[in-house]
Amino acid sequence: MDDHRIRRRVLFGTGALLAAGATGLGPAAAHAQTGTTGEAYEPAAVEPDVDSTTEWGARRPNGTNPVIQGSPAKLIVHHTVSPNTADFSRAQAHAHAKWVQDLHMDGNGWRDSGYNFVVSRGGWITEGTTGSLAALMSGQRFIMGIHTSGQNGSAIGISNEGSYHAGAVPPAAQWESLVTLCAFACEQYGVPSSEIYGHMDFNSTQCPGIFHDRLPQLRDEVDAARDW
């Protein structure tokens, strides 16, 4: 089983292990449990595993991706309207990230991949708009993506591999990673869990399909993940 899935399941599904002082949860989890002074404190949301644009072989942007100092006001969820593949591998996540970037740059004429982050059907998270991962880790700035007309300067765009406007439901691994990423982004930027929306809340579109119906559940699970 993939290590990234084990890590998330331990952190979010077995609180008893954390209470018992389980080890081997990875550097991000270990960092979350002790402060810089070495004193233990109640951890916030867990840092997810995200493959950077370098790791999946992104093209260079056509121009400069604008950097916005401060925090976004909200997170906006999307779907990529790609085939609902049964290939849940990391390689597929990388191939899909390239497909999205090519579509946005060559098909739409945009400067880069429009989404800040993309969650694959297998639960792998990839950085989209170049610079988004470093900005997220800083918690002090974000990169202006190209995902929601009128909202790009105030929101992080998180998309999900697949098409979900015709009754399909996201695989468990994809949903779990979406919760993980949203919880961490909300913590890093101080965004309330209630400020997670869908693309159709702002533009005339069917995006993000069933994810929009499940926004109340997503907000609740993100809130719970921030309290573990």
Disulfide bonds with the S-S distance in Angstrom:
none
